[in-house]
Amino acid sequence: MRTVIGLFEGADQAREALDDLVEFGAVQEQITLLVRRDDSSAFDRAIADYRIQANGAAQGDESVLLIITVLSTFDADLARDTMVRHGAKTVATRVKVWPHKRVVKLL
């Protein structure tokens, strides 16, 4: 299992990536969106806990983390590529599972 976390500077990009992941078979409720302006403490905690290299991109209130836990390396690569294609500033793949979400099998 892998947790894939994409850091976006805007909600529109994150939403487009989420929509693509749903097309690949994920259920929207299995994907987490953390918007910095809505919950900065959870956002900052996720950045620290999952060692996301923000490189200054996470400073704005519009920053969004898109988080999905997938079953296989193939699915992790697919999720990562989808996030990058939609403008993620950075994407991290971690073995540490995101709490309280089901694992997703894409395609």
Secondary structure, DSSP 8 states (H G I E B T S, - for coil): -EEEEEEESSHHHHHHHHHHHHHTT--GGGEEEEETTT-HHHHHHHHHHTT---TTTT-STT-EEEEEEESSHHHHHHHHHHHHHTT-SEEEEESS--TT---B---
